[in-house]
Amino acid sequence: MKIEGIVAVVTGGASGLGRASAERLVAQGAKVVIADLESSNGAQVAEEIGGGTRFVAADVTSADQMEAVFDAA
């Protein structure tokens, strides 16, 4: 699968498996938008990962908030 140049949304990307997935995607050349709760450290994680990674606070149970995530992507 060609990863380089894609834009990926990673839900729960501020920690655990989500963070590891975001890091791997960036390492393979993708741009990543991390979607996680506002109370998470998502902004800090996005900065640490680098590579143009962005954080958008969102609760996956909210269609409006997830629409904002995909608009950012």
C-alpha positions in Angstrom: 0.0 0.0 0.0 1.3 3.4 -0.9 1.2 5.7 2.2 3.3 8.6 1.0 1.3 11.7 0.3 -2.0 10.6 1.8 -3.9 12.4 4.5 -5.0 10.1 7.3 -7.4 10.7 10.2 -6.4 8.8 13.4 -9.1 8.6 16.1 -7.7 8.3 19.6 -4.4 9.4 18.2 -3.2 11.1 21.3 -2.1 7.9 23.1 -1.6 4.2 22.8 -2.2 2.4 19.6 -3.6 5.5 18.0 -0.5 7.5 18.7 1.7 4.6 17.4 -0.4 4.4 14.2 0.0 8.2 13.7 3.7 8.0 14.2 4.0 5.1 11.7 1.9 6.9 9.1 4.0 10.0 9.4 7.2 8.0 9.2 5.9 6.5 5.9 5.2 10.0 4.4 1.5 10.6 5.3 0.0 13.7 6.7 -2.0 12.9 9.9 -4.9 14.6 11.6 -5.3 13.3 15.2 -8.9 13.3 16.5 -9.1 12.9 20.2 -11.0 14.4 23.2 -10.3 18.0 24.1 -9.1 16.8 27.5 -6.3 14.8 25.8 -2.8 16.0 25.1 -3.4 15.8 21.4 -1.9 19.2 20.6 1.3 18.3 22.3 1.4 14.8 20.6 0.9 16.4 17.2 3.8 18.7 17.9 6.0 15.9 19.1 5.2 13.7 16.0 5.8 16.6 13.6 5.6 16.1 9.9 2.6 18.5 9.6 0.5 16.5 12.1 -2.5 18.4 13.3 -4.8 17.9 16.2 -8.5 18.5 16.1 -10.4 18.0 19.4 -13.4 15.8 18.8 -15.6 13.1 20.4 -16.2 10.3 17.9 -19.8 10.1 19.1 -20.5 13.6 17.7 -21.2 13.7 14.0 -20.7 17.5 13.9 -17.3 17.2 15.6 -16.1 14.4 13.3 -17.3 16.4 10.3 -14.9 19.2 11.5 -12.1 16.6 11.7 -12.6 15.5 8.1 -12.9 19.1 7.0 -9.5 19.8 8.6 -8.1 16.7 6.8 
